[in-house]
Amino acid sequence: MLYWCQDLNLPVLDLKKATGKCGEFIEVRLTQPADPRPAFLSDILTTREAIVNEFSDAKLAEVLVPLNEVVLLNKIPGYADQADEVVVRGRLIGHRFYDILERRWRFRPLYEAVATMIKERLGHWAIVDMSELPEGYDIHQDKITEGVLPEEKYRHVALSTKDGKIHGVAKLFRGRRLHVVKSWRAKPPLPPGKPSSLKDAAEFNREHIEELTKEAVKFIREIAERYKKPVVVSYSGGKDSLVVLDLVVKSGVKFYVFFNDTGLEPPETYENIKKIQEYYGVEIIIGSAGDRFWRAIKAFGPPARDYRWCCKVIKLGPTTEALKSRFPQGYISVVGQRGAESFQRAKLPRVSQSKWVAGAIVAAPLQNWTALEVWLYIFLYGLPYNSAYERGFDRLGCVVCPANELAELVLVAKSYPEIYEKMEEELRRFFSEEDIRFGLWRWRGKIPGDMARYIKKEKGVELPVDVRREGRDILIKINVEPNVEIFKQFSKMLGEVKDGQIVTKSGVVKVEGKDGIWRISTEDGKLALDVAALLVRSAICGDCNLCVYWCPTGALKKVENRFEVDEKKCMRCLLCNSVCPAAQYLVYRNSE
C-alpha cells in the first residue's frame, strides 16, 4: 500500500511509522503489480511534452506536472507500447503513453486532472447537457453547451455533466462526436502544491527504509551461513544491484563483485563501474562478451522476445566463463531481482538454484521491495547511481534489447546513436524499413494483438532454420552450411559414425543433405530431433561455450574454432544440447 502525506506533499511507505509526522494522509491507488518509481527531470519534461502533444496547452502541462515536487510513475499494461500512471500530490492525474503510429508521447487525463481542466478551462474540455456519461456513448454537438474541442481526431477531451456531478474523458471521433472512454463521480481539482524532493521523501521514510535494510542484511547473513559458499554480488550498473551491493557491504560478509559486460551497455554504465570501484574500494570481476553479439547476429538473425538467444551468448556464456574457474565449487549469486517488476518475477522464490549457472545459488534480498523503496534507499544513503536513469530510462542493460518498448528504442536512438545505427544496419538485412520503424523485429512468432491491430501484421520474419516433420523423419532447412567435421564430432555423443549414418543404442540414424535441406531418418522421433540439434549446432554457434562448461565429465572441448568429443568420457547425456541457444531456439522450440 502507498499513501501520501498532504501536509508535506511526500509519499508514505508505511502509514504506522508516519503517524505523528503528518496530519492528513490519502491512499494512492495504483494498477498492479504496482511498482511506482520517481520521475526524474527528463521524465517530467517528457510527461509535459505528452500533455502539450495532446492538448496544445503549455500552461496545462505546467499546472498538472510541477518541476519542484515529487512525481511518481507506475508502468501499466493496456496500451500498444510503454505507458505509465502519473501521480502528482498523491493523485493519479492520468496516463502518459507512447503512440506507435504518431511516434510521440500522449496523455489521457483522469480524476483530479480532469476537474482541474474543467475548473481552469485549460486544454480540451466540454460541458455537456447530460446527467450521466455512459462509457462507450457518443455525444453529438447538440449536447455540448460549452467547451474547447481539438482539431485533430482521437485527441482526448475532459468532460463534465452540466450539474458538475459526473466527470469523464472522451476521444474526438469523426463528425466531431465525443466518444466517452471513462467516467466517474466528480472529484475536486488538484490541491495547491508544496515543494518536495526525493531527499525529503527518503528522510521522511527513514524508519521504514532502515527496517527493510535490517531485514535484508539479516537475510544475506543467513544465506551466507547456510550455504557456506563465496558470495558474489551480480552488479549490472542498475539501481537494484546497487542497493544489493550496499546491503552486502553492510552485512559484513566477505564478497566479490561481478559485472557482465554484454558489449551493449550504455556508456554511463562503464562510468558507473569506475565510480563503484572507487566508492567501495572493491575489485570487480568482469565477464566480457566482446563482439559476440555482432558476430552471432549474422548467423542467428536478430534476437526477439520469443527468440532470446542473446541472453545465453552475451550474458550466461561470459558469466559462466568468468566465474566457474574462479569458484569451481559454486557460489551464492546475490541479485537485484524484485517481484514487483512483473507478474512473472513475483512468482520467483527469494532463494533458488540457478537454472543456467551450474553450482550457483541465487539470492534475492530485494524480492519484496518496490522501485520507490529502492530509490529512496539510494537517496537516503547518497549512493552513486547510474546517470543513465536521468535520461528517462527506467531500467538498464543491453540498450538494443528486444524486450525494450518502442519508446525506449527511440530514446536509445537519440541517446546512443552509434550503437542503435549499428543495430539498424543489421536489422536491414532481415527487415523492411517499416518493420524497423515500428519495432516489429522484436517478435518471430505471433505479434501481440495490441500491436498487430495498429500494424496489420501477424508474424515476424522466419528463423534461419526451418524444422518440419515428415512421418518419423525430420527435414531441416538451414541458411548456413553445417560443418561436416564438427557434426561428426558431435555425433560421437550418440554412437558410432559410419558412412553417413550414426549407429546408436536406439537404432540407426541416417543423415542426408542436399541444396541446404537435410533429412534425418530414424525410427525414434526424439532421437531424430536430438540429431537435428547437433546438426544445427555444427552450422550455427554463438561462441557462448555453455556446452563445454556444462559438460559434466569434460568430454566436450573446444580447440580454437573446432569441437572435440572424447568418446570414453562422454555419458551421452546431451546436456550440451539443452544449454545451447542454437539447439534450444532453432530446433527444439522451433519443432513444437
Protein Blocks (a to p, Z undefined) as FASTA:
>chain_A
ZZddfklopacfblklmgojambdcddddddehiaddddfklmmmmmmmmmmmnopaklm
mmmmcfkbccdddddehiabdcddddeehiafbdcdddfklopacdddehjlmmmmmmno
pajddddddfbdcehiacdfklpmbdcddfbghiacddddfkopagcdddddehhiacdf
bdcdddddddddddddfklmmmmmmmmmmmmmmmmmmmmmmmmmmnopacddddehiakl
mmmmmmmmmnopacddddddehpacfklmmmmmmmmmmnopacddddekjmmmmmmmmno
padfklcfklmmmmmmmmmmmmmmmmmnopadddfbdfklpmklmmpcfbdcdfklghia
cddfklmpcfklmmmmmmmnopacdfklmnopabecjfkbfkbcfklmmmmmmmmmmlmm
mmmmmmmmmpcfklmmnopmmpfblcdfklmmmnopabdcddfbdcddehjbccdddfbd
cdfklmmmmmmmnmcceehiacdfkbccddddeehiacdddfblklmmmmmmmmmmmmpc
ghlommmmmmmnlpaccehjaccddfklpgolommmmmmmklmmmmmmmmZZ
